[in-house]
Amino acid sequence: QVQLRESGGGLVQPGGSLRLSCAASGIIFSTYAMGWYRQAPGKQRELVAQITRGGSTNYADSVKGRFTISRDNAKNTVYLQMNSLKPEDTAVYYCNARFGTQISGYWGQGTQVTVSS
């Protein structure tokens, strides 16, 4: 029973910050690449950030310099620090775990992030 549970979403003002967490169970966490995706109303799900088992990171151009992904293997948790938030960051954010050459992997239930005055 694999479970990915996101937390930390909420309502924030433009320019504010938020930290998302994703706690994983049922997998050997340190062997999985982890990622954050988001889906805004009426739009397709898109990759926000990812981090490999070795710690290499990659970001969507739209969030580069504002968001930081990190992982704590001792806590089986991946984080997304979100700074300088914009209204266009509003979306449901999903956690993803992928092993080796898997295309899809496992998904969390999502957490809502709303950026509005």
N, C-alpha and C positions, 0 to 999 in steps of 0.2 A: 504494500500500500504506500505508493509514493504520494507525498503531499508537499506542495509549495504554498506558503501562506504569506501574502503581502500585508503590510500595515504601514501606517504613517501618512496616508492620504488625508486630504481635507481642503478647506477653503482658505486661500491666502490672497493678499493684495499683490498687484503688480510690483515687481522689484523685491518681493519677499523671498524667503527660503523655506524649504521643506526637505525632510530626510525620509526616504522610503526604505523599508526593510523587507527582506524575503527570507523566511526561515524554512529550511528544507529538512525533510525526514524521509526515510525509506530508500535513500541512495547513499553511496559513498561520495559525499559531497566534494571532497578534494579532487576527485577524478573527473568532475564535470565542468565544462565551460558554462558560465552563467550569463544571462542577458536580461535587459529590460526592454520591453516593447510598449507601445502605447497606441490607442485607437480613439480618435476624436469622432464626435457625431457626424455621420455621413461620409466618413473617410475610411481608408484601408488601414489595417494594423501595420505599424512601421517599427523598425529597429531604432532604439534610442541609444543604447550603449551595451557593450559586451566585455567580458573579462574571461580570459582563458585560464586553464588550470595552472599555467605558469605565471600568471599575473599580467600578461599583455592586455591592453585595453584598446577599444575602438569606439568612436562616437559618431552619431549622425552630425552632419555639418550644422544643422539648426541648433544643436545644443552644445557644440564644442566650445570650451572655455567657460561654460556656465554650470554644467553637470559633471559630477565625478562618480564613477562606479568603483566599488571596492568590495573585497570579500574577507571574511574572517572564518577560516576553515575550522578553527577550534569551536566556533559557535554555529557552524553549518548555516551561515547567514551571508547574504549579499546585500549591499546597500547602494542607494542612489542618492547622493547629495545634490539637491537642486537649488541653485542660487540665481538671482536676477530673473525671477520667473516672469513670464509674459503671458497675456491672455491666450495666445496661440499654443501654449503648453497645456491647456485644458484638455484632459483626456482620461480614459481609464488606463492605468499603467499595469502591465502584466509582467510577472517574473517567469523566466524560462531556464530550464536546465537541459543541457545537451551533452551526451557522452560520445567521445571519439568522433566518428564521421557521421553520426546521426544527423538527419535533416531537420527533424522537428523537436523531438525530446518531450519533456514534461512542462506543463503550464500551471500557474497559479490561478486563483479566481479573479484577480484584479482588484485594484484600489483606485477610487476616484480622486483625481486632482483637479480642482477648480481654481483658476486664477482670475479674480475679478475685484473691482473696487466696490 
